Amino acid sequence: MGAAHFSMERVFREFLVWFFVWGLLSLTCAGRLSVSRQNFEVHKHLNRLNKPPVKSIQSPDGDIIDCVHISKQPAFDHPFLKDHKIQMKPSYTPQGLFDENKVLEKTKERVNPITQLWHQNGVCSEGTIPVRRTKKEDVLRASSVKRYGKKKLRTVPLPRSADPDLINQSGHQHAITYVEGGKFYGAKATINVWEPKVQNSNEFSLSQLWILGGSFGQDLNSIEAGWQVSPDLYGDNNTRLFTYWTSDAYQATGCYNLLCSGFIQINSQIAMGASISPVSGFHNPQYDISITIWKDPKEGHWWMQFGDGYVLGYWPNFLFSYLADSASIVEWGGEVVNMEEDGHHTTTQMGSGQFPGEGFTKASYFRNIQVVDSSNNLKEPKGLNTFTEKSNCYDVEVGKNDDWGHFFYYGGPGRNSKCQ
Ligand SMILES: *[C@@H]1O[C@H](CO)[C@@H](O)[C@H](O)[C@H]1NC(C)=O
């Protein structure tokens, strides 16, 4: 009995040891497998996003701009776009209320032209489009390969359901103006460009316009464009031109720039997601960018123009549900996200980091804000409202004059004596 007991014990002990070793081995294997699985996913995604370039340009900020043949761009990965005939120009552009050149001559405040940083090192030829190359690090900074290039949920300002509890939870803060309660077919704004400080790498600061359709439910349609500082998305603190779209409230559809298939770019000079240069300085020269987005009354696509002459391309009509008809809300302004965890407010700046009351060369502005009506005319917005969650942190002030039409100053420093 004793011997048998002894050997049973030994067998059991040996079994335990082997079981332990086997467990360790399989854990390491699984670990290696999941790392290589992630590598595989990242590379697959990079291959999808980065199309073979005709030529590449190294930008001073570390970006690589790939000149990709226009018919090889990411949009054409979309199953609905396989047989799409690319439209090289809009059938109609909205009829202007302001003659920009006349306004600029008259404007006492000198505002300077603007370019993108990569222009210093080359150009893309006609028939190609400049695409900011996505690097492995870019994808690895995202919470997952699937979420790379997408907004976190619920980032649209919700003026009508301004429930402070909901707003504080998401950490998103806005200082915006908006119009609602009509049918809108586009919008325009000239946006002052700054480089706000962003305190934490998972925060951002942006200035943009929103063209919204549908209710604020799961089916919200949105087209957005402006400038942003977003360390997580781009890996630096530069101010970059961006666009966004979604047709399901930021869930499965849509993305920033050309990071999914959707937007069809036709322009060879302006790259989405590329750094804007120069930017405005405090008491120094001011720079601004004009953005016009409108629905072409013929084909129904949503077109975007940058500055006075750069038609960038279009979002095909079929991407959207509500926006396939028209927009119901247009918003202009700034947004930051506050991720400070120590109970204080973030010091991330909005706009220039100054409050609206500071005025020109100190606070950031939007000027000549307009909407497009059903006759494809640019019109002054009627019944402009404002919205902020915490005006002691970031605020907005509207005005109107002959040079700037409807305009507003917006922004703020974040944490200060009245915003803790
Ligand atoms: C961005 O700015 C933050 C704070 O302003 C700084 O800590 C960080 O090093 C900067 N990141 C880069 C990549 O320059």
The ligand as an SDF file (V2000), in Angstrom:
LIG
                    3D

 14 14  0  0  0  0  0  0  0  0999 V2000
    3.0270   67.9660  -27.5820 C   0  0  0  0  0  0  0  0  0  0  0  0
    2.7840   68.8910  -26.5500 O   0  0  0  0  0  0  0  0  0  0  0  0
    2.8430   68.3520  -25.2370 C   0  0  0  0  0  0  0  0  0  0  0  0
    2.4110   69.3890  -24.2160 C   0  0  0  0  0  0  0  0  0  0  0  0
    2.1790   70.6380  -24.7290 O   0  0  0  0  0  0  0  0  0  0  0  0
    4.2620   67.8420  -24.9640 C   0  0  0  0  0  0  0  0  0  0  0  0
    4.3340   67.2800  -23.6800 O   0  0  0  0  0  0  0  0  0  0  0  0
    4.6030   66.8050  -26.0140 C   0  0  0  0  0  0  0  0  0  0  0  0
    5.9380   66.3830  -25.8590 O   0  0  0  0  0  0  0  0  0  0  0  0
    4.4100   67.3370  -27.4230 C   0  0  0  0  0  0  0  0  0  0  0  0
    4.5330   66.2240  -28.3570 N   0  0  0  0  0  0  0  0  0  0  0  0
    5.3120   66.2670  -29.4260 C   0  0  0  0  0  0  0  0  0  0  0  0
    5.3320   65.0230  -30.2460 C   0  0  0  0  0  0  0  0  0  0  0  0
    5.9520   67.2470  -29.7430 O   0  0  0  0  0  0  0  0  0  0  0  0
  1  2  1  0
  1 10  1  0
  2  3  1  0
  3  4  1  0
  3  6  1  0
  4  5  1  0
  6  7  1  0
  6  8  1  0
  8  9  1  0
  8 10  1  0
 10 11  1  0
 11 12  1  0
 12 13  1  0
 12 14  2  0
M  END
$$$$
